[in-house]
Amino acid sequence: MLDLSREKIIEGLSAVFVPYLSDLGFELIDLLYRYEGRIPAIRLLIDKKGGGISLQECSELNRSLGRVLEEKEFFEGGSFILEVNSPGLDRPLVTARDFQRCREKTVHVFVREPIEGRYEFEGVLLDAGEEGITVQTVGGPVRIPLTAITKGKQIF
């Protein structure tokens, strides 16, 4: 790739992975990119569109996605580390769709800037949309914009 900024690499990887996975009935939940020494490392959380990806499917996707990156000569020199994982029970909530799946369930959410003087909220997810979520906390309902959320997860 010509532009080696981290954001551009993540955008490029997503542009390759999302349609490929979608065609196979999977969805990209999260993509982490960093270097381990001098080797680029890509860690993917992938799930089936209906949920429930198997270990075998993760292994097969690891091989096929690795071949896709090699064919596209995504990384100079061809060296990279690729890990494909299931999101498991501790699946991160990132998109509006992720939160919509957890309506009426208990969630824990962290935010960038304080909302009502707090950086963290736990409670029942009442509503989720493209603009934000509403969590019923002990102190009452709190509306949180999606853009303010740094981390979210369902509590089991």
PyMOL commands that set and color helices and strands:
alter all, ss='L'
color gray80, all
select helices_A, chain A and resi 6-23+55-71+96-100+146-148
alter helices_A, ss='H'
color red, helices_A
select strands_A, chain A and resi 26-36+39-48+81-85+106-115+118-128+132-137+140-145+149-154
alter strands_A, ss='S'
color yellow, strands_A
deselect
rebuild
show_as cartoon
